[in-house]
């Protein structure tokens, strides 16, 4: 059963199935209006939306390139963009986005970096991403989202914010107090083992120790050049701002009843959706993301417009990158897409290289 659930193509079909199910619930009373809205679009409008969806991946590729150049001076933007799409693909097909960092570590190693170096850079990228998204979401929420005065939104946002904040705090402890972090993780893993949540305690502890070593190595490499740290932080602010602005941009293109007074509240709502669906234990957070988006944005633009925007938002920010990233990853790993593939087999070669 476990092998079946970790099959990549099963997860892809699960994503599609959950998406269709969420669309049925979202569109059952407004599908005619939504269909009419989308089919009225011109080709250039669709291309503009797709280009907007490319921009966050371009920024992510620039971030990974800046990090890569701290170790390998000839690391290129093309490699960074490919790495971004590969990370997006594997994050999208694994529950709670748990595979993205491994995939990007592997992509770094295929570009000439050591596996340990790539792992350190990927964890550094993850730390800055989590830090920026939490800070931006909190600021936007405090300033704009309270105008909606919706208790359900506040509760779900609070849960998601807490989960993301815990990750940021743990990563910060890895930097400032590695011994304290080690004790906390050692205690936590032993506790989970005691209550039968984990089985192979020694292997998990070994993996966490390796993660901490890689992360601290990346911190040392980046801390030598504060310009690099602030550069990737600035790029992440721009990246997340573009990502959060996607629903507003799509709404403008579709001709919904939005004006510029709605810009920052829409950013706040997009930040809320991003924070809230981060740790949903489904591939791509499928089903929950679509439903949550329609529920939240209906407050501003109505259900029909929210559903239309959601479909195009999900296509440009998830499905197209999934196809692009999947194609790049299959080429990188030289995978036969017709054969059954397990998620735990994707990085076997990477693990062997690391042990070597």
C-alpha positions in Angstrom: 0.0 0.0 0.0 2.8 2.4 0.9 4.6 1.7 -2.4 1.4 2.4 -4.2 0.9 5.7 -2.4 4.5 6.8 -3.1 4.2 6.1 -6.8 4.8 9.4 -8.7 2.1 8.8 -11.3 -0.4 7.9 -8.7 0.3 11.2 -7.0 -0.1 13.0 -10.4 -3.5 11.3 -10.9 -4.4 12.2 -7.3 -3.6 15.8 -8.0 -5.8 15.8 -11.0 -8.6 14.0 -9.2 -8.6 16.3 -6.2 -8.5 19.4 -8.5 -11.5 18.1 -10.5 -13.4 17.4 -7.3 -12.7 20.9 -5.9 -13.7 22.4 -9.2 -17.0 20.6 -9.1 -17.8 22.1 -5.7 -16.5 25.5 -6.7 -18.4 25.7 -10.0 -21.6 23.7 -9.5 -23.7 26.9 -9.4 -21.6 29.2 -11.6 -19.9 27.1 -14.2 -21.7 28.8 -17.1 -20.5 32.3 -16.0 -16.9 31.0 -15.4 -16.8 29.3 -18.7 -18.0 32.4 -20.5 -15.5 34.5 -18.7 -12.5 32.3 -19.6 -13.5 31.7 -23.2 -13.8 35.4 -23.9 -10.1 35.8 -23.3 -7.8 36.7 -26.2 -4.7 34.7 -26.9 -2.5 37.7 -25.8 -4.3 37.9 -22.5 -3.6 34.2 -21.8 0.1 34.7 -22.8 0.4 37.6 -20.5 -1.0 35.6 -17.6 1.4 32.7 -18.4 4.3 35.2 -18.6 3.3 36.6 -15.2 3.4 33.0 -13.8 6.9 32.7 -15.2 8.3 35.7 -13.3 8.3 34.2 -9.8 10.3 31.2 -11.2 12.7 33.6 -13.0 13.3 35.3 -9.6 13.7 31.9 -7.9 16.2 30.9 -10.6 18.1 34.2 -10.0 18.2 33.4 -6.3 19.5 29.9 -6.8 22.1 31.3 -9.3 23.4 33.8 -6.7 23.7 31.0 -4.2 25.3 28.7 -6.7 27.9 31.3 -7.6 29.1 31.5 -4.0 30.7 28.1 -4.5 30.9 27.7 -8.3 31.6 30.9 -10.1 30.5 29.7 -13.5 27.0 28.6 -12.3 24.6 30.0 -14.9 21.1 31.6 -14.7 19.9 28.9 -17.1 20.9 26.3 -14.6 19.3 28.3 -11.8 16.0 28.6 -13.6 16.0 24.9 -14.4 16.7 24.1 -10.7 13.8 26.3 -9.7 11.3 24.5 -12.0 12.7 21.1 -10.9 12.2 22.0 -7.3 8.7 23.2 -8.1 7.8 20.0 -9.9 9.0 17.6 -7.1 7.5 19.8 -4.4 4.2 19.7 -6.3 4.1 15.9 -6.6 5.1 15.0 -3.0 2.9 15.5 0.1 3.6 18.7 2.0 6.3 19.7 -0.6 8.8 17.4 1.1 10.8 16.4 -2.0 11.7 19.8 -3.5 14.9 20.3 -1.5 16.2 16.8 -2.4 15.5 17.4 -6.1 17.3 20.8 -6.0 20.2 19.3 -4.2 20.5 16.7 -6.9 20.2 19.4 -9.6 23.0 21.3 -8.0 25.2 18.2 -7.8 24.6 17.6 -11.6 25.9 21.1 -12.2 29.2 20.4 -10.6 28.7 21.1 -6.9 29.3 18.5 -4.2 26.0 17.0 -2.8 26.8 18.5 0.6 27.4 21.9 -0.9 24.1 21.8 -2.9 22.2 20.6 0.2 23.6 23.6 2.2 22.6 26.1 -0.4 19.1 24.6 -0.8 18.5 24.8 3.0 19.7 28.4 3.0 17.3 29.1 0.2 14.5 27.5 2.2 15.3 29.5 5.3 15.2 32.8 3.5 12.0 31.8 1.7 10.3 30.9 5.0 11.5 34.0 6.7 10.3 36.4 3.9 6.9 34.7 3.4 6.1 34.8 7.1 7.1 38.4 7.6 5.3 39.6 4.4 2.2 37.6 5.3 2.1 39.0 8.9 2.6 42.6 7.7 -0.1 42.3 5.0 -2.5 40.6 7.4 -2.1 43.1 10.2 -2.5 46.1 7.9 -5.1 45.0 5.4 -6.8 41.6 6.1 -8.4 42.7 9.3 -10.7 44.9 7.2 -12.6 41.8 6.2 -13.2 40.8 9.9 -13.7 37.1 9.0 -13.2 34.7 11.9 -12.7 31.6 9.7 -10.0 33.4 7.6 -8.3 34.5 10.8 -8.3 31.0 12.4 -7.0 29.2 9.3 -4.4 31.9 8.7 -3.3 31.6 12.3 -2.8 27.9 12.1 -0.8 28.2 8.9 1.3 31.1 10.3 2.1 29.1 13.4 3.3 26.1 11.4 5.5 28.3 9.2 6.8 30.3 12.1 7.9 27.1 13.9 10.0 26.2 10.9 11.6 29.6 10.8 12.4 29.4 14.5 13.9 25.9 14.2 16.1 27.1 11.2 17.1 30.2 13.2 18.1 27.9 16.1 20.2 25.9 13.7 22.1 29.1 12.9 22.4 30.8 16.3 22.3 27.9 18.8 23.2 24.6 17.0 23.8 22.7 20.2 20.4 23.7 21.6 18.7 22.8 18.2 20.4 19.4 18.3 19.0 18.8 21.8 15.5 19.9 20.8 15.5 17.7 17.7 17.0 14.7 19.6 14.3 15.0 22.3 11.6 15.4 19.6 12.6 12.4 17.6 12.9 10.2 20.7 9.5 11.4 21.8 8.0 10.5 18.4 9.7 7.2 18.4 8.3 6.4 21.9 4.8 7.1 20.7 5.4 5.0 17.5 5.2 7.9 15.1 8.6 7.0 13.7 10.4 3.7 13.4 14.0 4.1 12.3 15.1 6.6 14.9 18.8 6.2 14.3 18.4 6.9 10.5 16.3 10.0 11.2 18.8 11.4 13.7 21.6 10.8 11.2 19.7 12.6 8.5 19.0 15.6 10.8 22.6 15.8 11.8 23.7 15.9 8.2 21.1 18.5 7.4 22.4 20.7 10.2 26.0 20.3 9.0 25.0 21.2 5.4 22.9 24.2 6.6 25.7 25.6 8.8 28.2 25.1 5.9 25.9 27.3 3.7 25.6 29.9 6.4 29.4 30.1 6.7 29.7 30.5 2.9 27.0 33.2 2.6 27.9 35.0 5.8 31.3 35.8 4.3 29.5 38.1 1.9 26.6 39.9 3.5 25.8 41.4 0.1 24.8 37.9 -1.1 22.4 37.5 1.9 20.7 40.8 1.3 20.6 40.2 -2.4 18.7 36.9 -2.1 16.5 38.4 0.6 15.6 41.3 -1.7 15.0 39.0 -4.6 12.7 36.9 -2.4 10.7 40.0 -1.4 10.2 40.8 -5.1 9.4 37.2 -6.0 6.8 36.8 -3.3 5.3 40.2 -4.2 4.9 39.1 -7.8 3.4 35.7 -6.7 0.9 37.4 -4.3 0.0 39.9 -7.0 -0.9 37.2 -9.5 -4.7 37.0 -8.6 -5.0 40.8 -8.9 -3.2 40.8 -12.2 -5.5 38.0 -13.5 -8.6 39.8 -12.2 -7.5 42.9 -14.0 -7.0 41.0 -17.3 -10.4 39.3 -16.9 -12.1 42.7 -16.3 -13.4 41.9 -12.8 -14.7 44.8 -10.6 -11.3 45.6 -9.1 -9.6 48.9 -8.7 -6.2 49.8 -7.3 -7.6 50.2 -3.8 -8.0 46.4 -3.8 -4.4 45.8 -4.7 -2.9 45.4 -1.2 -6.0 43.6 0.2 -5.7 41.1 -2.7 -2.0 40.7 -1.9 -2.9 40.0 1.8 -5.5 37.3 0.7 -2.9 35.7 -1.6 -0.4 35.6 1.3 -3.1 34.1 3.5 -3.7 31.3 0.9 0.0 30.6 0.5 0.6 30.4 4.3 -2.5 28.3 5.0 -1.8 25.6 2.4 1.9 25.1 3.0 1.7 22.0 5.2 -1.5 20.3 3.8 -0.4 16.7 3.5 -1.5 16.3 -0.1 0.6 16.5 -3.3 0.5 20.1 -4.4 -2.1 20.8 -1.6 -4.5 19.9 -4.4 -8.2 20.3 -3.7 -7.7 22.3 -0.5 -5.8 25.1 -2.3 -8.5 25.6 -5.0 -11.4 25.5 -2.4 -9.6 27.8 -0.1 -8.8 30.3 -2.9 -12.4 30.5 -4.0 -13.7 30.8 -0.4 -11.3 33.6 0.4 -11.4 35.7 -2.8 -15.2 35.5 -3.0 -15.2 38.0 -0.2 -13.7 40.6 -2.5 -14.8 39.8 -6.1 -17.7 37.3 -5.8 -17.7 33.6 -6.3 -17.9 33.5 -10.1 -15.0 35.9 -10.6 -13.0 34.1 -7.8 -13.5 30.7 -9.5 -12.4 32.1 -12.9 -9.3 33.7 -11.3 -8.5 30.5 -9.4 -8.5 28.4 -12.5 -6.1 30.6 -14.4 -4.0 31.2 -11.2 -3.6 27.5 -10.6 -2.8 26.8 -14.3 -0.1 29.5 -14.5 1.5 29.0 -11.0 1.1 25.2 -10.6 0.2 23.1 -13.7 2.4 24.8 -16.3 5.4 24.8 -13.9 4.6 21.2 -13.1 4.8 20.2 -16.8 8.0 22.3 -17.4 9.7 21.1 -14.2 8.7 17.5 -14.9 10.2 17.6 -18.4 13.4 19.0 -17.1 13.6 16.5 -14.2 13.0 13.5 -16.4 15.8 14.7 -18.7 18.1 15.4 -15.8 17.5 12.0 -14.2 17.1 10.2 -17.5 13.9 8.6 -16.3 11.6 6.5 -18.5 8.3 8.1 -17.8 6.4 5.0 -18.9 7.8 2.9 -16.0 6.5 3.0 -12.4 8.6 5.4 -10.3 8.7 5.7 -6.5 9.5 8.9 -4.8 12.1 7.2 -2.6 13.9 6.0 -5.7 14.2 9.5 -7.3 17.4 10.5 -5.5 19.1 7.1 -5.0 22.0 8.1 -7.2 22.3 11.4 -5.3 22.5 9.5 -2.0 25.2 7.2 -3.4 27.2 10.2 -4.5 26.9 11.7 -1.1 28.1 8.5 0.7 31.0 8.4 -1.7 
